[in-house]
């Protein structure tokens, strides 16, 4: 199966790049509050955040996709998986 190109956009929808910009803006707004925060969302949003925050890992968004019921904890610029 071929991965979608980054600029692909469904009719009336947003591209992956547009979604990532929207999600990161919301994440950064929450992060700026300097409060412990829990974000519960679907894997696509989680993967977009993780791929953007941790590019040094060399993973694409699909590789960051957590299994159902799993996710990540982000603290002080590092992360840990939550099984």
DRENVO-158149 format. One record per residue (C-alpha): x, y, z. Coordinates in Angstrom, 1 decimal. Example, Ala and Ser with C-alpha at 12.3 -4.5 7.8 and 13.67 -1.06 7.14 Angstrom:
BEGIN
- 12.3	-4.5	7.8
- 13.7	-1.1	7.1
***
This chain:
BEGIN
- 0.0	0.0	0.0
- 1.4	3.4	-1.0
- 1.5	6.1	1.7
- -0.5	9.2	0.9
- 1.6	12.2	-0.3
- 1.8	15.0	2.2
- -0.2	17.4	0.1
- -3.1	15.0	-0.6
- -6.4	16.5	0.4
- -9.8	15.0	0.3
- -12.6	17.2	-1.3
- -13.8	19.6	1.4
- -11.2	18.3	3.8
- -7.7	19.3	4.9
- -4.3	17.9	4.0
- -2.1	16.1	6.4
- 0.1	19.2	6.6
- -2.9	21.4	7.4
- -4.1	19.0	10.1
- -0.6	18.9	11.6
- -0.4	22.7	11.7
- -3.9	22.9	13.4
- -3.0	20.1	15.9
- 0.4	21.6	16.8
- -1.2	25.1	17.4
- -3.6	23.5	19.8
- -0.9	21.5	21.5
- 1.4	24.5	21.9
- -1.5	26.5	23.4
- -2.1	23.8	26.0
- 1.6	23.4	26.7
- 2.0	27.2	27.2
- -0.3	27.0	30.2
- 2.4	25.2	32.2
- -0.1	22.8	33.7
- -0.3	19.0	33.7
- -2.6	18.2	30.8
- -4.1	15.0	29.4
- -5.0	14.9	25.8
- -7.3	12.1	24.7
- -7.6	11.9	20.9
- -7.3	9.5	18.0
- -4.0	8.0	16.8
- -3.7	10.4	13.8
- -3.4	13.4	16.1
- -1.1	11.6	18.4
- 1.2	10.6	15.5
- 1.2	14.1	14.1
- 2.3	15.5	17.4
- 4.9	12.9	18.1
- 6.4	13.1	14.6
- 6.7	16.9	14.9
- 8.1	17.0	18.4
- 10.6	14.2	18.0
- 12.0	14.3	14.4
- 15.3	13.0	15.6
- 13.6	9.6	16.0
- 13.4	9.3	12.2
- 9.9	7.9	12.4
- 7.1	9.0	10.1
- 3.5	9.6	11.3
- 2.5	6.1	10.5
- 5.3	4.6	12.7
- 4.2	6.8	15.6
- 0.6	5.6	15.4
- -0.1	3.9	18.8
- -2.2	0.8	19.2
- -5.8	1.2	20.4
- -5.8	2.2	24.1
- -2.1	3.2	24.1
- -0.3	6.5	23.7
- 2.6	8.6	25.0
- 3.5	10.7	28.0
- 5.5	13.8	27.1
- 7.4	15.5	29.9
- 10.2	18.0	29.7
- 11.0	17.4	26.1
- 11.1	13.6	26.4
- 8.5	10.9	26.0
- 7.6	7.5	27.2
- 5.1	5.0	25.8
- 2.0	4.2	27.7
- 0.9	0.7	27.0
***
